[in-house]
Amino acid sequence: MTYKRLYTVVLEYKGGTYIGQASADTPKAVLSDWASKTTNSHLKEWGVTHEELSKIASDNLVPIDGCLNVWCASGSTRGGLVLVNVIATDESPRGT
């Protein structure tokens, strides 16, 4: 059994808030996986490319001071600033 935790990913971009959930071993892994699996229809709606989202996901994910199990990543796209928060929402182990 591999330990996987449920995370909530919150993306803020161009005045919109987009929320998804996924499971992974680490917050960085969930962000990369989430970015790679985001559908083209969502990307078109948001006005961001897979390349831009993947670059933000691969950059440093930093813990938020004063919060437990919350991380943040940000970056620029041709359409503006993207802010992504990752929140561990489940402490229990999950099988793969």
Secondary structure, 3 states (H helix, E strand, C coil): CCCCEEEEEEEEECCEEEEEEEEECCHHHHHHHHHHHCCHHHHHHHCCCHHHHHHHHHCCCEECCCCCCEEEEEEEECCEEEEEEEEECCCCCCCC
